[in-house]
Amino acid sequence: MTSGTSDQSTTRRRERHTATPRNKRLYITYTDTELEVVRLAARHEGQAAAAWAGQKLMAVAQGTLIPVSRDAGDVLRELIRSRLHLQEAVSALHALTTPPAPFPLPPPGRPRPARPARR
């Protein structure tokens, strides 16, 4: 068995491009843990590790895949929570700095009394 292949028959290699031969190589080194993560991800998609890495590398380089950290959801939730707290603080400050009305306003459900017409 060679590097990037598997004994499973479901593992597939990257499709070949007949128009332009792929004769350039990129050498990437991984720690044991990093390589295991790549192999698991490739196996999950039914690909050889090198084919999976090559496909993802090209997708990121072409801008069709944007890498996002797994904790991005937590970060977004915290940003939304912070925005809510900020809105509450602004509302409280606005209530403190807004001068009271010079005369009492009727409650929202009751109409204002009509003023007599001036002559």
MOWO-V703761 format. One record per residue. N is the residue number from 0. OMEGA is omega in degrees with one decimal (none if undefined). Layout:
n=N omega=OMEGA
n=N omega=OMEGA
This chain:
n=0 omega=-178.3
n=1 omega=-179.6
n=2 omega=178.5
n=3 omega=178.1
n=4 omega=-178.1
n=5 omega=177.5
n=6 omega=177.5
n=7 omega=-178.5
n=8 omega=-179.2
n=9 omega=179.3
n=10 omega=-178.8
n=11 omega=177.8
n=12 omega=175.8
n=13 omega=-179.3
n=14 omega=-177.8
n=15 omega=175.4
n=16 omega=-177.5
n=17 omega=-177.6
n=18 omega=-178.4
n=19 omega=179.6
n=20 omega=177.0
n=21 omega=-178.6
n=22 omega=177.2
n=23 omega=-177.6
n=24 omega=176.5
n=25 omega=-177.7
n=26 omega=-178.5
n=27 omega=177.5
n=28 omega=179.7
n=29 omega=167.6
n=30 omega=178.4
n=31 omega=-179.1
n=32 omega=179.7
n=33 omega=179.9
n=34 omega=178.1
n=35 omega=177.2
n=36 omega=179.0
n=37 omega=179.7
n=38 omega=178.6
n=39 omega=178.7
n=40 omega=179.2
n=41 omega=179.7
n=42 omega=178.9
n=43 omega=179.6
n=44 omega=176.4
n=45 omega=-178.7
n=46 omega=170.4
n=47 omega=-176.6
n=48 omega=-178.9
n=49 omega=178.4
n=50 omega=179.5
n=51 omega=-179.1
n=52 omega=179.1
n=53 omega=179.1
n=54 omega=-179.9
n=55 omega=179.1
n=56 omega=179.2
n=57 omega=179.5
n=58 omega=177.9
n=59 omega=-179.2
n=60 omega=-179.4
n=61 omega=177.8
n=62 omega=178.8
n=63 omega=176.1
n=64 omega=179.3
n=65 omega=179.9
n=66 omega=179.6
n=67 omega=178.8
n=68 omega=179.1
n=69 omega=-179.4
n=70 omega=179.3
n=71 omega=177.8
n=72 omega=177.8
n=73 omega=179.6
n=74 omega=179.1
n=75 omega=177.8
n=76 omega=179.4
n=77 omega=177.3
n=78 omega=178.8
n=79 omega=178.4
n=80 omega=179.0
n=81 omega=178.6
n=82 omega=178.5
n=83 omega=178.1
n=84 omega=178.3
n=85 omega=178.3
n=86 omega=178.0
n=87 omega=179.6
n=88 omega=178.5
n=89 omega=178.3
n=90 omega=178.9
n=91 omega=177.5
n=92 omega=179.4
n=93 omega=178.7
n=94 omega=179.7
n=95 omega=-174.2
n=96 omega=179.9
n=97 omega=-179.9
n=98 omega=178.5
n=99 omega=178.9
n=100 omega=-178.2
n=101 omega=178.6
n=102 omega=-178.1
n=103 omega=177.2
n=104 omega=177.7
n=105 omega=176.8
n=106 omega=-174.0
n=107 omega=-176.1
n=108 omega=-175.7
n=109 omega=178.2
n=110 omega=177.0
n=111 omega=176.1
n=112 omega=-179.3
n=113 omega=177.9
n=114 omega=176.1
n=115 omega=-179.5
n=116 omega=177.3
n=117 omega=177.7
n=118 omega=none
